[in-house]
Structure formats: structure tokens, C-alpha cells
């Protein structure tokens, strides 16, 4: 049975692995954690390449009952989809696919399911590309850059952020605001009334930016981020209060002694 499988999350600090930890807590399944820390370069440690050739996190290994070799899962969207498909409570995080009487017909899918499928691809594609670009450019303005070249890198980073990143983030957040305004059944989540795997995927990048990072990108249409995108701001606050998210944070605090949502270099990896 699926619930007898051994699950191990290969967790890297300051990464989307926190969203997978959130999901595992919501699924209420036993799991193991293997902790990895970023190097001084902010890159993932080479040990992760032993799990998956790209050496990135999140990665999850699932060992079926009686098996000697685990199934290796990588990429957040695929991990979410696989875990939701194979573990009992996972079905509650995937919207119903078909409208009544429209099974297997083109256009027979529910609005909730269509949103969910779109978001699985969108979050890891268009949205995270822009978020990661902003993170990299912001790093060019930080203390890791030698002080004598920092004015130059800061100028370049600010130009690219203002010309490329910020205009794109406006579009992304405006679309998310619209998703929430039109959520099926007047729901509070992206796909309707219930928390889904897509909301869980969005948790890490959105919560990471809620305490000032989004406001630092530039001046939004109505000034602060929360006034320009009130529904999105409330949604982010709601995600941060979800029981599974809070449990995932407490789990890391229990192991590490503290929790920082932003990536920082740390100590060697550890098995838990």
C-alpha cells in the first residue's frame, strides 16, 4: 500500500523544498528528512548530485514496500502531482476533474481543475523564472560582492530589475489577484474554496516575499504591495497560517534551531 512506502525529502535551506515539507505535513504521512545547506557560493552542496543528476532541491525518494531501490522524484510540480496521486489524503488537494455528465469530453473539465493544471506548470515556469532572476540580481547588490565593484553591479542590477523584472512581476501579481477575484465558488484559494497542491507550491515563493521583499522591487500602482494587490496579500497571509505550513516551519526549527525562509550559506548536511 502507498502509505507503507518510505518517503524521504532531501531538504535544502532557502529552497522550494519547504513547500514539499508543507505538503507532507498536510498529507499526514510518515517521512524522513535529509538536511542540506547551501555553500558560501549559495549553490547547493555536491552531495545532492548523488540523489539527482542536477543536484537540486527539492528531491524526494519514495521506496515502495518490498523494493530495494527508491523512486527519485524531482521538480516541485512533478513531486506534488506524484504524492497527491499516490497517498490517500492527496486526493483532497486535487480538484474534481470532470463536470457531471461531461467525463472524457473536450471542454468537460471543471474550472477548478483547469486552473490547477495550469498553475502546476505556470508556477515552476514563468513565475519562478522571474522570481529567481530577481533573487540573483538582488545578490549583486549585497555584501557578497566586493565593495570596490559593488556600485557597478548595483547599478546594473537596478537597471535590469526596473526594466525587466519589475514590469513582469506586475503582470504576474495582477494575474494572481484576478485568479483570486474570480475564484470558483467565491473561494479563498487559487482554484476555489479548498487548498490545493498548486497553493502549496506557491507558498514558499510568496511567503518569502511578504515581509518587504515585494515592496523593495519598486513602486506599485497604489504604493505598497498590499494595497495594490489586497486579495493576493490576504492570500499570502492565509498561506502562512495554514497548519501544514506552520508545522513545516516548526519541524525545521526543531532540527536547525531556527528557520530562515531566505537562502543563506550554512553548515554541512545532516541526516535526520
Helices and strands as residue ranges (DSSP letters): G 2-4, E 6-12, H 17-27, E 32-36, G 46-50, E 59-63, E 71-74, H 76-86, G 88-93, H 111-122, I 123-127, H 128-139, H 147-160, I 161-165, H 166-181, G 184-186, H 197-209, G 215-217, H 225-228, H 230-240, H 243-256, E 270-271
